[in-house]
Amino acid sequence: MLKSSKSGADWQPVKPTAPELVQAQDGVKEASNIVTEPLRTTVMDLQRVSKQHLLQYVTGSSWTVTFYHLLKGKNDPIVIFDPKVDNPTQQLEKINNLELRVTTALQRSQESDNRTFTITGAATLVNSIPPNVHDCFVAEMDGGRLGFFNITSSVRGSDNKIATYDIEYTMLYEVTPQMALVIKACTVREYYYVRERAWWGEDTLLKPDEWNEFMRVERLLLDIEQTYVKRYYDHETQTLKFPEDEYRVYDVFLARFVRAIGLTMPGHDIRIYPHPPKQANDIETFWDAIINQSGTFLEDYNRRCACFSVKTFRVLQMMNTIGWSKFQATLFFTADNKYATYPYNFPGFAGFVPESINYRGNVGESLPAFGVPTLTPYILSEAFYKGSYTNVLEWALHLFIKQQPISPMPIILLAEMLRTLPKTAQFYYTPLVYVLLRYVR
């Protein structure tokens, strides 16, 4: 650049003005794809403990109570429940069978001025509804009396979504018949608390209709657990036997499945007989698809099954195998039997007329509840192995394998209809219905 002066003119370099850099801002993404680290003034715990794992860490003795949650608006005053008022200003949400973990047992103290007693205590609560001050509960005390307790303090144990609550409470009254009527009149909603559902990742509060279905499922499960193995267990062979008295037929694949799902009889184990030279554990069937809840290779499991004399498996001089057992015959897949075979006259499955049920709640939409079992295709229909269904049982099994929700009512109907089927069908279908009952529970 030319610069003039009194002495003359000469050239001098001029430096360009340096651009002003934009200072980094906390949490702002800049053009250079670099995000600066924001300043943190507090320490945050981002770990979340799910409800099913939280239960095992709650200490204290269990105390089952009937909990009442006061329904209040945003601007409603916080007052104690008045057992003499049954108007709409007092609305309660009832939770039956709620479990408290008592950390401080009931303590009795006497006032010095009026000589009255005060009964207080403290507990920890894991619940879907946060307990508020002046919520209340009714619980049984010593002597069979029912006490009405008012919550005086409620402290959340963590800022996590699932947390425990430390509550303190005071007994206000002993519940009288008149007070019970007022509480019933003020109750507008009712739930039932089921602690076990937390372990399955389900909601622990059930509506009355859902509770009734849950209890029906529980009774049906208990009935199967107490009767199935006992009905089909053969003490001489120490395993399950096909339900025909004049025949001794064994199905190793069903026996493996029954053991895997936990059905048993106290003091008796279900024996699994090897089928040399092929290992039965290496043969996958639709039973394995149900255990693993995977239908990827379901169509490959559709193979020809037949009934063979146990002499077929006397290829090796091995003790405790099916070939040297007291069974007469066994069911096995023909493709997995490479040696000389001795066919056996299978007694067959007793036929029956399947009853249809409305399985999805749509008017006019019904299917047969069960189909008659067959050897080929093995137990279930050809359509089932191809991803479709011909009856309600197969429809429910496909939903189970795909881990999709199933309404409890169709499965309850299946379980109640089992006793109307022939024993040969009950022998195979009862474990399948048992798995579905546990799934919808």
KETOR-559876 format. One record per residue (C-alpha): residue in one letter; z negated, y, x negated; residue number from 1. Coordinates in steps of 0.05 Angstrom, whole numbers, plus 5000, padded with zeros to 4 digits. Example, Ala and Ser with C-alpha at 12.3 -4.5 7.8 and 13.67 -1.06 7.14 Angstrom:
@rest a	pz 4844	py 4910	px 4754	nr 1
@rest s	pz 4857	py 4979	px 4727	nr 2
***
This chain:
@rest m	pz 5000	py 5000	px 5000	nr 1
@rest l	pz 5018	py 5070	px 4973	nr 2
@rest k	pz 4957	py 5114	px 4962	nr 3
@rest s	pz 4964	py 5188	px 4943	nr 4
@rest s	pz 4917	py 5233	px 4904	nr 5
@rest k	pz 4918	py 5301	px 4866	nr 6
@rest s	pz 4938	py 5268	px 4803	nr 7
@rest g	pz 4996	py 5231	px 4835	nr 8
@rest a	pz 5011	py 5169	px 4875	nr 9
@rest d	pz 5001	py 5097	px 4857	nr 10
@rest w	pz 4998	py 5028	px 4890	nr 11
@rest q	pz 4931	py 4996	px 4906	nr 12
@rest p	pz 4920	py 4930	px 4942	nr 13
@rest v	pz 4882	py 4935	px 5008	nr 14
@rest k	pz 4844	py 4873	px 5033	nr 15
@rest p	pz 4853	py 4856	px 5108	nr 16
@rest t	pz 4792	py 4861	px 5152	nr 17
@rest a	pz 4758	py 4793	px 5158	nr 18
@rest p	pz 4752	py 4769	px 5231	nr 19
@rest e	pz 4682	py 4763	px 5258	nr 20
@rest l	pz 4662	py 4691	px 5268	nr 21
@rest v	pz 4632	py 4671	px 5335	nr 22
@rest q	pz 4562	py 4645	px 5325	nr 23
@rest a	pz 4547	py 4575	px 5349	nr 24
@rest q	pz 4511	py 4570	px 5415	nr 25
@rest d	pz 4464	py 4514	px 5435	nr 26
@rest g	pz 4498	py 4462	px 5478	nr 27
@rest v	pz 4566	py 4498	px 5480	nr 28
@rest k	pz 4628	py 4459	px 5461	nr 29
@rest e	pz 4670	py 4499	px 5413	nr 30
@rest a	pz 4744	py 4496	px 5398	nr 31
@rest s	pz 4730	py 4454	px 5337	nr 32
@rest n	pz 4704	py 4397	px 5381	nr 33
@rest i	pz 4636	py 4404	px 5350	nr 34
@rest v	pz 4576	py 4407	px 5396	nr 35
@rest t	pz 4516	py 4441	px 5367	nr 36
@rest e	pz 4448	py 4408	px 5377	nr 37
@rest p	pz 4410	py 4444	px 5432	nr 38
@rest l	pz 4339	py 4465	px 5420	nr 39
@rest r	pz 4287	py 4420	px 5454	nr 40
@rest t	pz 4220	py 4448	px 5471	nr 41
@rest t	pz 4192	py 4385	px 5505	nr 42
@rest v	pz 4192	py 4312	px 5490	nr 43
@rest m	pz 4226	py 4270	px 5545	nr 44
@rest d	pz 4220	py 4195	px 5555	nr 45
@rest l	pz 4287	py 4172	px 5583	nr 46
@rest q	pz 4267	py 4098	px 5587	nr 47
@rest r	pz 4266	py 4069	px 5657	nr 48
@rest v	pz 4224	py 4009	px 5676	nr 49
@rest s	pz 4251	py 3973	px 5737	nr 50
@rest k	pz 4206	py 3955	px 5795	nr 51
@rest q	pz 4208	py 3880	px 5782	nr 52
@rest h	pz 4183	py 3888	px 5711	nr 53
@rest l	pz 4132	py 3942	px 5729	nr 54
@rest l	pz 4092	py 3895	px 5774	nr 55
@rest q	pz 4069	py 3850	px 5717	nr 56
@rest y	pz 4036	py 3908	px 5681	nr 57
@rest v	pz 3993	py 3931	px 5739	nr 58
@rest t	pz 3921	py 3910	px 5728	nr 59
@rest g	pz 3866	py 3902	px 5778	nr 60
@rest s	pz 3847	py 3853	px 5833	nr 61
@rest s	pz 3893	py 3846	px 5892	nr 62
@rest w	pz 3873	py 3876	px 5959	nr 63
@rest t	pz 3921	py 3869	px 6019	nr 64
@rest v	pz 3917	py 3927	px 6067	nr 65
@rest t	pz 3953	py 3957	px 6127	nr 66
@rest f	pz 3979	py 4024	px 6101	nr 67
@rest y	pz 3993	py 4085	px 6145	nr 68
@rest h	pz 4038	py 4140	px 6118	nr 69
@rest l	pz 4029	py 4207	px 6153	nr 70
@rest l	pz 4097	py 4237	px 6173	nr 71
@rest k	pz 4094	py 4311	px 6160	nr 72
@rest g	pz 4144	py 4368	px 6159	nr 73
@rest k	pz 4153	py 4417	px 6103	nr 74
@rest n	pz 4107	py 4470	px 6134	nr 75
@rest d	pz 4059	py 4424	px 6171	nr 76
@rest p	pz 3986	py 4432	px 6151	nr 77
@rest i	pz 3953	py 4377	px 6110	nr 78
@rest v	pz 3898	py 4348	px 6154	nr 79
@rest i	pz 3860	py 4283	px 6160	nr 80
@rest f	pz 3883	py 4234	px 6213	nr 81
@rest d	pz 3841	py 4244	px 6276	nr 82
@rest p	pz 3828	py 4177	px 6312	nr 83
@rest k	pz 3812	py 4214	px 6376	nr 84
@rest v	pz 3880	py 4247	px 6383	nr 85
@rest d	pz 3942	py 4208	px 6404	nr 86
@rest n	pz 3991	py 4264	px 6415	nr 87
@rest p	pz 4058	py 4272	px 6378	nr 88
@rest t	pz 4027	py 4318	px 6325	nr 89
@rest q	pz 4002	py 4255	px 6291	nr 90
@rest q	pz 4058	py 4206	px 6272	nr 91
@rest l	pz 4047	py 4147	px 6227	nr 92
@rest e	pz 4092	py 4100	px 6188	nr 93
@rest k	pz 4059	py 4032	px 6185	nr 94
@rest i	pz 4068	py 3985	px 6125	nr 95
@rest n	pz 4039	py 3915	px 6136	nr 96
@rest n	pz 4013	py 3872	px 6079	nr 97
@rest l	pz 4016	py 3926	px 6026	nr 98
@rest e	pz 3983	py 3904	px 5962	nr 99
@rest l	pz 3934	py 3949	px 5924	nr 100
@rest r	pz 3909	py 3933	px 5854	nr 101
@rest v	pz 3836	py 3954	px 5856	nr 102
@rest t	pz 3812	py 3986	px 5792	nr 103
@rest t	pz 3745	py 4011	px 5819	nr 104
@rest a	pz 3710	py 3968	px 5870	nr 105
@rest l	pz 3679	py 3999	px 5932	nr 106
@rest q	pz 3618	py 4039	px 5912	nr 107
@rest r	pz 3564	py 4062	px 5961	nr 108
@rest s	pz 3525	py 4126	px 5949	nr 109
@rest q	pz 3473	py 4159	px 5993	nr 110
@rest e	pz 3470	py 4234	px 6006	nr 111
@rest s	pz 3401	py 4263	px 5990	nr 112
@rest d	pz 3401	py 4314	px 6046	nr 113
@rest n	pz 3424	py 4275	px 6108	nr 114
@rest r	pz 3413	py 4204	px 6081	nr 115
@rest t	pz 3484	py 4182	px 6099	nr 116
@rest f	pz 3525	py 4134	px 6058	nr 117
@rest t	pz 3593	py 4147	px 6026	nr 118
@rest i	pz 3638	py 4089	px 6007	nr 119
@rest t	pz 3692	py 4105	px 5955	nr 120
@rest g	pz 3740	py 4067	px 5910	nr 121
@rest a	pz 3803	py 4071	px 5868	nr 122
@rest a	pz 3866	py 4030	px 5861	nr 123
@rest t	pz 3936	py 4028	px 5833	nr 124
@rest l	pz 3996	py 4025	px 5879	nr 125
@rest v	pz 4068	py 4004	px 5867	nr 126
@rest n	pz 4106	py 4023	px 5929	nr 127
@rest s	pz 4173	py 4048	px 5955	nr 128
@rest i	pz 4137	py 4104	px 5992	nr 129
@rest p	pz 4096	py 4152	px 5949	nr 130
@rest p	pz 4024	py 4156	px 5976	nr 131
@rest n	pz 4003	py 4226	px 5994	nr 132
@rest v	pz 3934	py 4257	px 6002	nr 133
@rest h	pz 3906	py 4241	px 6072	nr 134
@rest d	pz 3950	py 4180	px 6079	nr 135
@rest c	pz 3905	py 4124	px 6103	nr 136
@rest f	pz 3898	py 4049	px 6106	nr 137
@rest v	pz 3859	py 3996	px 6143	nr 138
@rest a	pz 3829	py 3939	px 6103	nr 139
@rest e	pz 3780	py 3882	px 6112	nr 140
@rest m	pz 3711	py 3892	px 6081	nr 141
@rest d	pz 3652	py 3846	px 6072	nr 142
@rest g	pz 3627	py 3814	px 6135	nr 143
@rest g	pz 3696	py 3814	px 6167	nr 144
@rest r	pz 3692	py 3888	px 6185	nr 145
@rest l	pz 3754	py 3932	px 6184	nr 146
@rest g	pz 3747	py 3998	px 6148	nr 147
@rest f	pz 3790	py 4060	px 6157	nr 148
@rest f	pz 3802	py 4093	px 6089	nr 149
@rest n	pz 3829	py 4162	px 6073	nr 150
@rest i	pz 3865	py 4176	px 6008	nr 151
@rest t	pz 3832	py 4235	px 5973	nr 152
@rest s	pz 3873	py 4235	px 5909	nr 153
@rest s	pz 3942	py 4211	px 5888	nr 154
@rest v	pz 3967	py 4217	px 5817	nr 155
@rest r	pz 4036	py 4193	px 5796	nr 156
@rest g	pz 4032	py 4153	px 5732	nr 157
@rest s	pz 4100	py 4173	px 5704	nr 158
@rest d	pz 4159	py 4219	px 5716	nr 159
@rest n	pz 4205	py 4158	px 5718	nr 160
@rest k	pz 4240	py 4140	px 5782	nr 161
@rest i	pz 4199	py 4077	px 5790	nr 162
@rest a	pz 4125	py 4090	px 5776	nr 163
@rest t	pz 4055	py 4072	px 5796	nr 164
@rest y	pz 4006	py 4115	px 5833	nr 165
@rest d	pz 3932	py 4120	px 5818	nr 166
@rest i	pz 3896	py 4134	px 5884	nr 167
@rest e	pz 3824	py 4147	px 5903	nr 168
@rest y	pz 3800	py 4136	px 5974	nr 169
@rest t	pz 3739	py 4144	px 6018	nr 170
@rest m	pz 3719	py 4104	px 6079	nr 171
@rest l	pz 3715	py 4147	px 6141	nr 172
@rest y	pz 3702	py 4099	px 6199	nr 173
@rest e	pz 3696	py 4027	px 6219	nr 174
@rest v	pz 3756	py 4010	px 6263	nr 175
@rest t	pz 3737	py 4002	px 6336	nr 176
@rest p	pz 3783	py 3975	px 6391	nr 177
@rest q	pz 3792	py 4045	px 6418	nr 178
@rest m	pz 3811	py 4071	px 6349	nr 179
@rest a	pz 3860	py 4014	px 6340	nr 180
@rest l	pz 3895	py 4034	px 6405	nr 181
@rest v	pz 3902	py 4106	px 6381	nr 182
@rest i	pz 3931	py 4084	px 6314	nr 183
@rest k	pz 3980	py 4039	px 6350	nr 184
@rest a	pz 4001	py 4096	px 6397	nr 185
@rest c	pz 4014	py 4142	px 6338	nr 186
@rest t	pz 4056	py 4091	px 6299	nr 187
@rest v	pz 4130	py 4109	px 6304	nr 188
@rest r	pz 4159	py 4063	px 6250	nr 189
@rest e	pz 4136	py 3997	px 6222	nr 190
@rest y	pz 4153	py 3959	px 6158	nr 191
@rest y	pz 4130	py 3896	px 6123	nr 192
@rest y	pz 4117	py 3895	px 6049	nr 193
@rest v	pz 4144	py 3834	px 6010	nr 194
@rest r	pz 4124	py 3838	px 5938	nr 195
@rest e	pz 4168	py 3779	px 5916	nr 196
@rest r	pz 4231	py 3816	px 5934	nr 197
@rest a	pz 4219	py 3864	px 5876	nr 198
@rest w	pz 4232	py 3807	px 5828	nr 199
@rest w	pz 4300	py 3796	px 5860	nr 200
@rest g	pz 4317	py 3870	px 5855	nr 201
@rest e	pz 4314	py 3880	px 5930	nr 202
@rest d	pz 4278	py 3930	px 5974	nr 203
@rest t	pz 4205	py 3911	px 5984	nr 204
@rest l	pz 4200	py 3942	px 6053	nr 205
@rest l	pz 4230	py 3904	px 6112	nr 206
@rest k	pz 4239	py 3925	px 6184	nr 207
@rest p	pz 4209	py 3879	px 6237	nr 208
@rest d	pz 4276	py 3844	px 6251	nr 209
@rest e	pz 4288	py 3835	px 6177	nr 210
@rest w	pz 4217	py 3809	px 6169	nr 211
@rest n	pz 4227	py 3757	px 6224	nr 212
@rest e	pz 4291	py 3733	px 6190	nr 213
@rest f	pz 4255	py 3731	px 6124	nr 214
@rest m	pz 4199	py 3688	px 6152	nr 215
@rest r	pz 4249	py 3641	px 6185	nr 216
@rest v	pz 4284	py 3633	px 6118	nr 217
@rest e	pz 4217	py 3620	px 6084	nr 218
@rest r	pz 4199	py 3565	px 6134	nr 219
@rest l	pz 4267	py 3532	px 6127	nr 220
@rest l	pz 4262	py 3534	px 6051	nr 221
@rest l	pz 4193	py 3502	px 6053	nr 222
@rest d	pz 4217	py 3448	px 6100	nr 223
@rest i	pz 4275	py 3429	px 6053	nr 224
@rest e	pz 4229	py 3431	px 5992	nr 225
@rest q	pz 4179	py 3384	px 6024	nr 226
@rest t	pz 4227	py 3334	px 6056	nr 227
@rest y	pz 4295	py 3329	px 6021	nr 228
@rest v	pz 4278	py 3290	px 5958	nr 229
@rest k	pz 4226	py 3249	px 5995	nr 230
@rest r	pz 4278	py 3226	px 6045	nr 231
@rest y	pz 4331	py 3204	px 5994	nr 232
@rest y	pz 4289	py 3183	px 5934	nr 233
@rest d	pz 4293	py 3110	px 5915	nr 234
@rest h	pz 4230	py 3089	px 5878	nr 235
@rest e	pz 4262	py 3028	px 5847	nr 236
@rest t	pz 4317	py 3067	px 5812	nr 237
@rest q	pz 4275	py 3132	px 5807	nr 238
@rest t	pz 4331	py 3177	px 5831	nr 239
@rest l	pz 4370	py 3197	px 5893	nr 240
@rest k	pz 4408	py 3143	px 5930	nr 241
@rest f	pz 4465	py 3148	px 5980	nr 242
@rest p	pz 4433	py 3142	px 6050	nr 243
@rest e	pz 4459	py 3073	px 6069	nr 244
@rest d	pz 4405	py 3019	px 6065	nr 245
@rest e	pz 4452	py 2961	px 6053	nr 246
@rest y	pz 4487	py 2996	px 5995	nr 247
@rest r	pz 4461	py 3024	px 5930	nr 248
@rest v	pz 4509	py 3080	px 5913	nr 249
@rest y	pz 4494	py 3134	px 5862	nr 250
@rest d	pz 4524	py 3204	px 5852	nr 251
@rest v	pz 4505	py 3232	px 5784	nr 252
@rest f	pz 4536	py 3300	px 5798	nr 253
@rest l	pz 4494	py 3311	px 5860	nr 254
@rest a	pz 4432	py 3287	px 5824	nr 255
@rest r	pz 4443	py 3337	px 5768	nr 256
@rest f	pz 4453	py 3394	px 5818	nr 257
@rest v	pz 4389	py 3377	px 5857	nr 258
@rest r	pz 4349	py 3377	px 5792	nr 259
@rest a	pz 4381	py 3442	px 5770	nr 260
@rest i	pz 4362	py 3481	px 5833	nr 261
@rest g	pz 4289	py 3457	px 5829	nr 262
@rest l	pz 4285	py 3408	px 5887	nr 263
@rest t	pz 4236	py 3353	px 5869	nr 264
@rest m	pz 4179	py 3310	px 5893	nr 265
@rest p	pz 4109	py 3316	px 5863	nr 266
@rest g	pz 4097	py 3261	px 5812	nr 267
@rest h	pz 4169	py 3237	px 5812	nr 268
@rest d	pz 4227	py 3261	px 5769	nr 269
@rest i	pz 4300	py 3253	px 5789	nr 270
@rest r	pz 4329	py 3206	px 5737	nr 271
@rest i	pz 4399	py 3220	px 5711	nr 272
@rest y	pz 4437	py 3157	px 5691	nr 273
@rest p	pz 4489	py 3163	px 5635	nr 274
@rest h	pz 4560	py 3138	px 5648	nr 275
@rest p	pz 4585	py 3116	px 5579	nr 276
@rest p	pz 4629	py 3129	px 5544	nr 277
@rest k	pz 4639	py 3195	px 5581	nr 278
@rest q	pz 4581	py 3244	px 5583	nr 279
@rest a	pz 4569	py 3266	px 5655	nr 280
@rest n	pz 4544	py 3333	px 5630	nr 281
@rest d	pz 4613	py 3347	px 5601	nr 282
@rest i	pz 4647	py 3338	px 5669	nr 283
@rest e	pz 4649	py 3403	px 5708	nr 284
@rest t	pz 4651	py 3401	px 5784	nr 285
@rest f	pz 4643	py 3451	px 5841	nr 286
@rest w	pz 4568	py 3441	px 5833	nr 287
@rest d	pz 4573	py 3477	px 5766	nr 288
@rest a	pz 4613	py 3533	px 5798	nr 289
@rest i	pz 4555	py 3544	px 5846	nr 290
@rest i	pz 4502	py 3541	px 5792	nr 291
@rest n	pz 4539	py 3591	px 5748	nr 292
@rest q	pz 4565	py 3632	px 5807	nr 293
@rest s	pz 4634	py 3630	px 5777	nr 294
@rest g	pz 4697	py 3608	px 5813	nr 295
@rest t	pz 4746	py 3621	px 5757	nr 296
@rest f	pz 4764	py 3547	px 5748	nr 297
@rest l	pz 4748	py 3524	px 5818	nr 298
@rest e	pz 4818	py 3497	px 5830	nr 299
@rest d	pz 4814	py 3455	px 5766	nr 300
@rest y	pz 4752	py 3420	px 5794	nr 301
@rest n	pz 4794	py 3389	px 5850	nr 302
@rest r	pz 4804	py 3319	px 5823	nr 303
@rest r	pz 4807	py 3250	px 5853	nr 304
@rest c	pz 4739	py 3218	px 5862	nr 305
@rest a	pz 4728	py 3145	px 5876	nr 306
@rest c	pz 4673	py 3093	px 5882	nr 307
@rest f	pz 4667	py 3044	px 5824	nr 308
@rest s	pz 4624	py 2983	px 5812	nr 309
@rest v	pz 4572	py 2996	px 5758	nr 310
@rest k	pz 4605	py 2940	px 5717	nr 311
@rest t	pz 4658	py 2992	px 5701	nr 312
@rest f	pz 4610	py 3028	px 5655	nr 313
@rest r	pz 4585	py 2967	px 5616	nr 314
@rest v	pz 4630	py 2985	px 5557	nr 315
@rest l	pz 4571	py 2996	px 5511	nr 316
@rest q	pz 4508	py 2955	px 5503	nr 317
@rest m	pz 4464	py 3014	px 5518	nr 318
@rest m	pz 4399	py 3011	px 5557	nr 319
@rest n	pz 4382	py 3058	px 5614	nr 320
@rest t	pz 4454	py 3071	px 5633	nr 321
@rest i	pz 4486	py 3064	px 5701	nr 322
@rest g	pz 4521	py 3000	px 5680	nr 323
@rest w	pz 4455	py 2963	px 5672	nr 324
@rest s	pz 4417	py 2996	px 5728	nr 325
@rest k	pz 4399	py 2967	px 5796	nr 326
@rest f	pz 4453	py 3007	px 5831	nr 327
@rest q	pz 4514	py 2971	px 5857	nr 328
@rest a	pz 4564	py 3028	px 5853	nr 329
@rest t	pz 4572	py 3100	px 5830	nr 330
@rest l	pz 4618	py 3158	px 5846	nr 331
@rest f	pz 4661	py 3182	px 5789	nr 332
@rest f	pz 4726	py 3218	px 5777	nr 333
@rest t	pz 4785	py 3172	px 5761	nr 334
@rest a	pz 4814	py 3219	px 5708	nr 335
@rest d	pz 4750	py 3214	px 5668	nr 336
@rest n	pz 4747	py 3138	px 5668	nr 337
@rest k	pz 4793	py 3112	px 5613	nr 338
@rest y	pz 4773	py 3039	px 5613	nr 339
@rest a	pz 4783	py 2980	px 5660	nr 340
@rest t	pz 4756	py 2997	px 5729	nr 341
@rest y	pz 4723	py 2955	px 5782	nr 342
@rest p	pz 4733	py 2989	px 5849	nr 343
@rest y	pz 4679	py 2985	px 5901	nr 344
@rest n	pz 4684	py 2988	px 5976	nr 345
@rest f	pz 4652	py 3055	px 5990	nr 346
@rest p	pz 4613	py 3056	px 6056	nr 347
@rest g	pz 4644	py 3123	px 6074	nr 348
@rest f	pz 4618	py 3185	px 6108	nr 349
@rest a	pz 4597	py 3182	px 6181	nr 350
@rest g	pz 4642	py 3224	px 6225	nr 351
@rest f	pz 4618	py 3278	px 6272	nr 352
@rest v	pz 4646	py 3333	px 6317	nr 353
@rest p	pz 4630	py 3399	px 6281	nr 354
@rest e	pz 4598	py 3453	px 6324	nr 355
@rest s	pz 4628	py 3523	px 6319	nr 356
@rest i	pz 4586	py 3586	px 6308	nr 357
@rest n	pz 4599	py 3661	px 6307	nr 358
@rest y	pz 4590	py 3673	px 6233	nr 359
@rest r	pz 4608	py 3747	px 6224	nr 360
@rest g	pz 4584	py 3777	px 6289	nr 361
@rest n	pz 4653	py 3793	px 6315	nr 362
@rest v	pz 4667	py 3775	px 6387	nr 363
@rest g	pz 4711	py 3713	px 6393	nr 364
@rest e	pz 4709	py 3699	px 6318	nr 365
@rest s	pz 4679	py 3631	px 6304	nr 366
@rest l	pz 4687	py 3573	px 6256	nr 367
@rest p	pz 4661	py 3502	px 6252	nr 368
@rest a	pz 4593	py 3503	px 6218	nr 369
@rest f	pz 4608	py 3442	px 6173	nr 370
@rest g	pz 4664	py 3395	px 6157	nr 371
@rest v	pz 4661	py 3320	px 6147	nr 372
@rest p	pz 4652	py 3305	px 6072	nr 373
@rest t	pz 4706	py 3267	px 6035	nr 374
@rest l	pz 4714	py 3233	px 5968	nr 375
@rest t	pz 4782	py 3266	px 5954	nr 376
@rest p	pz 4778	py 3325	px 5953	nr 377
@rest y	pz 4706	py 3317	px 5929	nr 378
@rest i	pz 4658	py 3334	px 5986	nr 379
@rest l	pz 4690	py 3400	px 6007	nr 380
@rest s	pz 4759	py 3415	px 6033	nr 381
@rest e	pz 4825	py 3427	px 5996	nr 382
@rest a	pz 4824	py 3499	px 6021	nr 383
@rest f	pz 4756	py 3512	px 5988	nr 384
@rest y	pz 4783	py 3492	px 5919	nr 385
@rest k	pz 4842	py 3540	px 5930	nr 386
@rest g	pz 4796	py 3599	px 5945	nr 387
@rest s	pz 4796	py 3596	px 6021	nr 388
@rest y	pz 4752	py 3561	px 6072	nr 389
@rest t	pz 4755	py 3518	px 6135	nr 390
@rest n	pz 4683	py 3524	px 6158	nr 391
@rest v	pz 4623	py 3570	px 6155	nr 392
@rest l	pz 4590	py 3533	px 6097	nr 393
@rest e	pz 4651	py 3541	px 6053	nr 394
@rest w	pz 4657	py 3615	px 6074	nr 395
@rest a	pz 4585	py 3628	px 6053	nr 396
@rest l	pz 4593	py 3589	px 5987	nr 397
@rest h	pz 4653	py 3633	px 5968	nr 398
@rest l	pz 4612	py 3696	px 5981	nr 399
@rest f	pz 4556	py 3667	px 5940	nr 400
@rest i	pz 4601	py 3650	px 5882	nr 401
@rest k	pz 4630	py 3720	px 5884	nr 402
@rest q	pz 4559	py 3749	px 5888	nr 403
@rest q	pz 4574	py 3786	px 5951	nr 404
@rest p	pz 4522	py 3801	px 6006	nr 405
@rest i	pz 4513	py 3750	px 6062	nr 406
@rest s	pz 4477	py 3763	px 6128	nr 407
@rest p	pz 4417	py 3716	px 6135	nr 408
@rest m	pz 4431	py 3695	px 6207	nr 409
@rest p	pz 4492	py 3650	px 6195	nr 410
@rest i	pz 4454	py 3614	px 6139	nr 411
@rest i	pz 4394	py 3606	px 6184	nr 412
@rest l	pz 4439	py 3574	px 6237	nr 413
@rest l	pz 4468	py 3527	px 6185	nr 414
@rest a	pz 4399	py 3505	px 6163	nr 415
@rest e	pz 4376	py 3493	px 6234	nr 416
@rest m	pz 4439	py 3452	px 6249	nr 417
@rest l	pz 4431	py 3407	px 6189	nr 418
@rest r	pz 4385	py 3359	px 6227	nr 419
@rest t	pz 4440	py 3346	px 6278	nr 420
@rest l	pz 4488	py 3319	px 6224	nr 421
@rest p	pz 4492	py 3247	px 6201	nr 422
@rest k	pz 4450	py 3229	px 6141	nr 423
@rest t	pz 4510	py 3221	px 6097	nr 424
@rest a	pz 4529	py 3294	px 6110	nr 425
@rest q	pz 4457	py 3319	px 6104	nr 426
@rest f	pz 4452	py 3285	px 6037	nr 427
@rest y	pz 4505	py 3331	px 6007	nr 428
@rest y	pz 4500	py 3394	px 6050	nr 429
@rest t	pz 4425	py 3405	px 6048	nr 430
@rest p	pz 4422	py 3426	px 5974	nr 431
@rest l	pz 4480	py 3474	px 5987	nr 432
@rest v	pz 4446	py 3506	px 6046	nr 433
@rest y	pz 4381	py 3510	px 6005	nr 434
@rest v	pz 4417	py 3551	px 5952	nr 435
@rest l	pz 4445	py 3598	px 6006	nr 436
@rest l	pz 4376	py 3606	px 6038	nr 437
@rest r	pz 4347	py 3627	px 5971	nr 438
@rest y	pz 4405	py 3676	px 5962	nr 439
@rest v	pz 4397	py 3712	px 6029	nr 440
@rest r	pz 4321	py 3713	px 6023	nr 441
***
